[in-house]
Every structure is written in structure tokens, then in C-alpha cells.
Amino acid sequence: MLAFFTPWSAINLVGFYLISKERYDVPALSNPNGRYGRWNLRGILVYAFGVVVQLPFIATSFYTGPLVEHLGGTDISWIIGLTLPALVYYFVARNSGQSVPDQLILPAEPAAV
């Protein structure tokens, strides 16, 4: 499971801290026709890359990658899964043209009765 969560975490952290600089339009996250759209194809492709690039470095009872033996049996897939997707997503997303709000936009609170 770590092989699937690590690239996802790397992409989310880079997106939040480095790309949007902690400024999201929270209501637009659930609007498929809004600022963020339906799918982030760049993010999905980098995620798939992140999962695949870890495979040679995974050491589990279920699967052991071909490079693990050269590393003395050490599983370093989580390091690969954090660094490479984070770097690739930063370079891919920083010039994506996606608009970043000037400040964090939270959902409107219901009017007090």
C-alpha cells in the first residue's frame, strides 16, 4: 500500500505548498466545471510514473524488485516514491497555467437564523 500512497502524498504536498502556496478554492474542488476541472491529467500521469518507478526498489514478501538484491535487501521504494514524483510534478505543474486564487477561499457559512 505504501507504493500507492507515497507518490500521491508527494504530489499533494508539492501542489499544496509549492504550486498553490496554501491557497485553494475549496468550493471549486467539488465543481467539475470549476477552476480545477474534472481531472488533472498531469497529476494522474505523474502518479502512475511514481508507482512504476518504485517497482525495482520494493522489497516485500509479495514482490521484490530486481534492484533490491544490489541494495542488500533494503527497500528504498518510499524514498524514490517521494522524491521523483515530487520533482517531476513540480516542474510539470508550475507552468500549467492553472489559476491559483489570491487567497484561500473557504465555503460560505450558512446565514444565522
N, C-alpha and C positions, 0 to 999 in steps of 0.2 A: 504494500500500500504506500510505503514511503516513496517509491519510484513514481507514483502518480501524484502525490501531494506536494512533493518538493518543487517541481517546475511550476506548478500552479501557484504556490506561495511566492516563488521568485518573481513571477510576472505580476502578481497582485502588489507586492511590495514596491517594485520598480514603478508600476503605474501610479500608485498612491503617493509615494514620496518624491519621486524624481520627475515623473511626467506631469501629473496634475498638481503637484506640490500641495497635497492635502485638501484640494478644492474639488468637490464633486457636486453635481446637481442631483441630489438624492431622488427627488420625484421623477427625474428623467430616466433613472435606472430601470424603472418598470414600464417605460413607454417605448414600445418597439419603433415608433416613428419619431422619437425624440432625438436629442443631442447625440446619444451613444449608439442608436440604431439597434438592429436585431442581433447581429453577430459581429464580433471583432475578428475578422479573418486573420489579421496579423497575429493576434494573440493566440488563436487556435493553432496556427501553423508553428509558432514558436513553442507552444505547449507540446505538440506532437514531436517536434525536434528534441525538446528537453527529455521526454520519455525515452525516445530511441537512443539518444546519445549516452544515457546511463547504462544501457544494457550490457556493454562489455565490462562494466565495473561492479556489477551486482554480485553479491555472494550470499545466497540463501540456501536453505535445504531444498527448495523447489527448483531454483535455477541458479547457476553460477556462470558468470560471463567469462569469455576467453582470456581476458587480461588479468583476472583475479589471481591466477597462479603466479604471474610475474610480480605481483604486489605482495606476495607472501600470504595470500588468503584474505587480505584486508578488503573490506567493502568500502570503497570511496565514492560510490554512486551518488550519495547525497551531496557531496562536495561538487561533483560535476553537475548534478541536477539543480543546484542553486546558482552556481557561477555562470555557466554557459547560457542558460535561458535568460538570466537577468541581463547579461551583457548584450545578447542578441536583441532582446525585447527593447532595451533602452535605445539602441541605435535604430531599430525599426520604427518605434513608436514616437520618438522625439520629433520627427519631421512628418508625422502622419497627417497633419492638417486638421486633426480633431480639435474642436474648440474646447478650451478649458475655461470654466467660469472664473470671474474675478474674485469670487469668494465662495465659501461653502454655502450651498443652498439646501436648506432643510425643508421638509414637508410643512405646509401651513397647518397650524394648530386649529382645531375646531373652535368656533366662537363660543365664549362662555354664555350660558343661559341664565 
